[in-house]
Amino acid sequence: MTSNKTGDSSHSKFHRLLIDQVRHEFTASHQYVAIAAWFDDQDLPQLARVFYEQSLEERDHAMMIVRYLLDSDVTFALPGVDDIETDFAVARDLVALALRQEREVTDNFQRLARVARDEDDYTGEQFLQWFIQEQVEEVAKMSTLLNVVDRANGNLFDVETFVARDMPSEDNGSQGAPGTAGPSVS
């Protein structure tokens, strides 16, 4: 293994961005816990469940990247997380935040794939394909949820019914997903 650390110029641009993506994934996980806790506090258990599950998914994504970096002999310092939003007023704001976050993550993975391709890192580019497909599903899921919240006109019990019926708990052991560093929480 190399003795490179996160800021070393000897890391490829792709590896530096991938290490930064670990930070983004852990930050997203924390953000989803904050969203879930708000829904939990509002006695909306179905919405809370969706976002607690999203938090676990983001954590697993970070651990998949950690596993890839370790398997690629990239030594790095685990980055911390960014500040998250915790001052929420209405449910729509939380779901809109989740959708924005998923779109940002999609942009990050697409950028990572471009950089991997530009650097002729075909293994890295291939590693990202699962994440890119996963993001299509995540953006669609949050877009649908935001549309349902908007159509409910403030009746969150209708949203709860929709979530219970149409957004069942996910089997996070997705086919073809990269392995995680350590055990998966899924």
Protein Blocks (a to p, Z undefined) as FASTA:
>chain_A
ZZbdfklmkbcfklmmmmmmmmmmmmmmmmmmmmmmmmmmnopaklmmmmmmmmmmmmmm
mmmmmmmmmmnopacdddddddddfbdfbfklmmmmmmmmmmmmmmmmmmmmmmmmmnop
aklmmmmmmmmmmmmmmmmmmmmmmmmmmmnnopamlmmmmmmmmmccddfkbghiacde
hjdfZZ
